[in-house]
Amino acid sequence: MDDLRWSPAETSFLERTREFAQDQIAPRASSWVRDRQSCIELLPAASRVGILGLRVPIEMGGLGLSLRCQMEALRLLAQADFGVAMALINTHNVADQVSRLATPEVRGRILPGLLAGLEAGCTAITEIQTGSDVAAIQTRAIPNATGWQIDGTKAWVINAQHATKFIVYAQTSPQKGTGGIAAFLIESDQAGFSRRDDCPDPGISSMGVGGLVLEGYVCPHECLIAGPDLAIRDILTAINVARIYVAAMCCGMVEDCLKRAADYGMSRSTFGSRLYDHQGWRWTLADAETELDALRLMIARASQRADHGQDVRSEAARAKVFATRMASRHIPALMHAVGAQAFSETLPFARHLLAAQVAGLVDGSTEMLLERIARDLRPLNP
Ligand SMILES: Cc1cc2nc3c(=O)[nH]c(=O)nc-3n(C[C@H](O)[C@H](O)[C@H](O)COP(=O)(O)OP(=O)(O)OC[C@H]3O[C@@H](n4cnc5c(N)ncnc54)[C@H](O)[C@@H]3O)c2cc1C
């Protein structure tokens, strides 16, 4: 692998991110769950750190940092709260997509508010009746004189409770399957937009999951962000990146549990010795650290390849499958090592455990990723 040092700009950004996670996310994370609140209040502070524009080009107001740096930042954020990491990166992703694909006029109108944390963004693909099977989405976009009329309902969308800018995926030609899907910029203050308030809280309230309904919404031509020739290719590239950062977030959550378990083991005694000095107890921690080490290498390799513009479909899928399974195994084991205190509302174990389950579904479920890996393994026909 390449030289793994950070540039001065990356070092400074990661230091700000670490402080932000420790000082502004970790102390509030349990109250967002208790009060069923999203983390929307953090957006301006996240903007000052640079998170909302971390990969947006410098000339457009972002930081223009590498994917490897993005993974590291999300690992640090998820140590404090997976939901906040997801909420912030979803607004960032809309800014990134607008910076790459929107017309100069739309970009100039939309980007400053997203980068400044004055508005939140989200990406809406999933519908009540379809998640994994993207080709089956029912939201329709029909061209008319002024643009596209869009009708449909989206569900399970991060930030949808409060976002004002949505990238919505809709079908333009049902007979073409994924080849007919296009991406549209939808604005919540336009006629025909409404939010759904019947989306269940997934238990990680900070990510503000919700839904939306479009009824006779008219999207002007210039707000077609990616037509059917580009939309699926573009979102698949973005989803491969997302798979790597979900893996990095799992890494962050297991690291947090491991550190807390180690601290507990040093301060708690049973049968005349510190817990840490009981061999049978500390092997749980050693198991977690061994797999974390493997995961860090998988993430570093996948993100470096992506930074070099290489195809990372398989690497990203393998990293996410490994990470989510690893987190689903080690978080409960580390909870067990901390005994009853692990269930304290003020500690993050239960929140991280639920988040590991969510990580196994978002941006491609484990089964979909195993299919991806299996397709790439398949020997060529003789
Ligand atoms: C907290 C949370 C946040 C989310 N955020 C967003 C968001 O911001 N934007 C967005 O668009 N979507 C979002 N989603 C939706 C997410 O992408 C979907 O949940 C995911 O795509 C799976 O779809 P589904 O839930 O409809 O499950 P289904 O597609 O109904 O699948 C159910 C189960 O069956 C398995 N399965 C399905 N087909 C097969 C098969 N052929 N072989 C084997 N197993 C199969 C799946 O892996 C899954 O385990 C979010 C979901 C959650 C829980």
The ligand as an SDF file (V2000), in Angstrom:
LIG
                    3D

 53 58  0  0  0  0  0  0  0  0999 V2000
  -31.9520    3.3600    9.4400 C   0  0  0  0  0  0  0  0  0  0  0  0
  -32.0620    3.2510    7.9490 C   0  0  0  0  0  0  0  0  0  0  0  0
  -31.6580    4.3130    7.1530 C   0  0  0  0  0  0  0  0  0  0  0  0
  -31.8380    4.2550    5.7640 C   0  0  0  0  0  0  0  0  0  0  0  0
  -31.4950    5.3280    4.9880 N   0  0  0  0  0  0  0  0  0  0  0  0
  -31.7930    5.3360    3.6600 C   0  0  0  0  0  0  0  0  0  0  0  0
  -31.5920    6.5190    2.8640 C   0  0  0  0  0  0  0  0  0  0  0  0
  -31.0770    7.5420    3.3330 O   0  0  0  0  0  0  0  0  0  0  0  0
  -32.0090    6.4900    1.5700 N   0  0  0  0  0  0  0  0  0  0  0  0
  -32.5790    5.4010    1.0130 C   0  0  0  0  0  0  0  0  0  0  0  0
  -32.9370    5.4490   -0.1630 O   0  0  0  0  0  0  0  0  0  0  0  0
  -32.7560    4.2460    1.7210 N   0  0  0  0  0  0  0  0  0  0  0  0
  -32.3860    4.1940    3.0420 C   0  0  0  0  0  0  0  0  0  0  0  0
  -32.5970    3.0670    3.7970 N   0  0  0  0  0  0  0  0  0  0  0  0
  -33.1740    1.8930    3.1780 C   0  0  0  0  0  0  0  0  0  0  0  0
  -32.1620    0.7720    2.9390 C   0  0  0  0  0  0  0  0  0  0  0  0
  -31.3470    1.0820    1.8430 O   0  0  0  0  0  0  0  0  0  0  0  0
  -32.9850   -0.5080    2.7290 C   0  0  0  0  0  0  0  0  0  0  0  0
  -33.4510   -0.8900    4.0200 O   0  0  0  0  0  0  0  0  0  0  0  0
  -32.1920   -1.6290    2.0940 C   0  0  0  0  0  0  0  0  0  0  0  0
  -31.9520   -1.3280    0.7430 O   0  0  0  0  0  0  0  0  0  0  0  0
  -32.9380   -2.9650    2.1840 C   0  0  0  0  0  0  0  0  0  0  0  0
  -34.2110   -2.8190    1.6520 O   0  0  0  0  0  0  0  0  0  0  0  0
  -35.5120   -3.2740    2.4740 P   0  0  0  0  0  0  0  0  0  0  0  0
  -35.3860   -2.7480    3.8590 O   0  0  0  0  0  0  0  0  0  0  0  0
  -36.6900   -2.9030    1.6920 O   0  0  0  0  0  0  0  0  0  0  0  0
  -35.3770   -4.8440    2.5880 O   0  0  0  0  0  0  0  0  0  0  0  0
  -35.8860   -5.9180    1.5120 P   0  0  0  0  0  0  0  0  0  0  0  0
  -35.4030   -5.5400    0.1720 O   0  0  0  0  0  0  0  0  0  0  0  0
  -37.3380   -6.1690    1.7110 O   0  0  0  0  0  0  0  0  0  0  0  0
  -35.0680   -7.1960    2.0260 O   0  0  0  0  0  0  0  0  0  0  0  0
  -35.3620   -7.8000    3.3020 C   0  0  0  0  0  0  0  0  0  0  0  0
  -34.2400   -8.7880    3.6190 C   0  0  0  0  0  0  0  0  0  0  0  0
  -34.1970   -9.7930    2.5890 O   0  0  0  0  0  0  0  0  0  0  0  0
  -32.9030   -9.8510    2.0210 C   0  0  0  0  0  0  0  0  0  0  0  0
  -33.0380  -10.1190    0.5850 N   0  0  0  0  0  0  0  0  0  0  0  0
  -33.7010   -9.3780   -0.3340 C   0  0  0  0  0  0  0  0  0  0  0  0
  -33.5880   -9.9360   -1.5440 N   0  0  0  0  0  0  0  0  0  0  0  0
  -32.8240  -11.0550   -1.4020 C   0  0  0  0  0  0  0  0  0  0  0  0
  -32.3000  -12.0420   -2.2920 C   0  0  0  0  0  0  0  0  0  0  0  0
  -32.5380  -12.0020   -3.6060 N   0  0  0  0  0  0  0  0  0  0  0  0
  -31.5400  -13.0430   -1.7790 N   0  0  0  0  0  0  0  0  0  0  0  0
  -31.2730  -13.0950   -0.4480 C   0  0  0  0  0  0  0  0  0  0  0  0
  -31.7180  -12.1830    0.4360 N   0  0  0  0  0  0  0  0  0  0  0  0
  -32.4870  -11.1830   -0.0220 C   0  0  0  0  0  0  0  0  0  0  0  0
  -32.2860   -8.4850    2.2780 C   0  0  0  0  0  0  0  0  0  0  0  0
  -30.8630   -8.5540    2.2790 O   0  0  0  0  0  0  0  0  0  0  0  0
  -32.8570   -8.1480    3.6550 C   0  0  0  0  0  0  0  0  0  0  0  0
  -32.0760   -8.7510    4.6500 O   0  0  0  0  0  0  0  0  0  0  0  0
  -32.3760    3.0840    5.1670 C   0  0  0  0  0  0  0  0  0  0  0  0
  -32.7330    1.9880    5.9790 C   0  0  0  0  0  0  0  0  0  0  0  0
  -32.5830    2.0540    7.3440 C   0  0  0  0  0  0  0  0  0  0  0  0
  -32.9710    0.8920    8.1930 C   0  0  0  0  0  0  0  0  0  0  0  0
  1  2  1  0
  2  3  1  0
  2 52  2  0
  3  4  2  0
  4  5  1  0
  4 50  1  0
  5  6  2  0
  6  7  1  0
  6 13  1  0
  7  8  2  0
  7  9  1  0
  9 10  1  0
 10 11  2  0
 10 12  1  0
 12 13  2  0
 13 14  1  0
 14 15  1  0
 14 50  1  0
 15 16  1  0
 16 17  1  0
 16 18  1  0
 18 19  1  0
 18 20  1  0
 20 21  1  0
 20 22  1  0
 22 23  1  0
 23 24  1  0
 24 25  2  0
 24 26  1  0
 24 27  1  0
 27 28  1  0
 28 29  2  0
 28 30  1  0
 28 31  1  0
 31 32  1  0
 32 33  1  0
 33 34  1  0
 33 48  1  0
 34 35  1  0
 35 36  1  0
 35 46  1  0
 36 37  1  0
 36 45  1  0
 37 38  2  0
 38 39  1  0
 39 40  1  0
 39 45  2  0
 40 41  1  0
 40 42  2  0
 42 43  1  0
 43 44  2  0
 44 45  1  0
 46 47  1  0
 46 48  1  0
 48 49  1  0
 50 51  2  0
 51 52  1  0
 52 53  1  0
M  END
$$$$
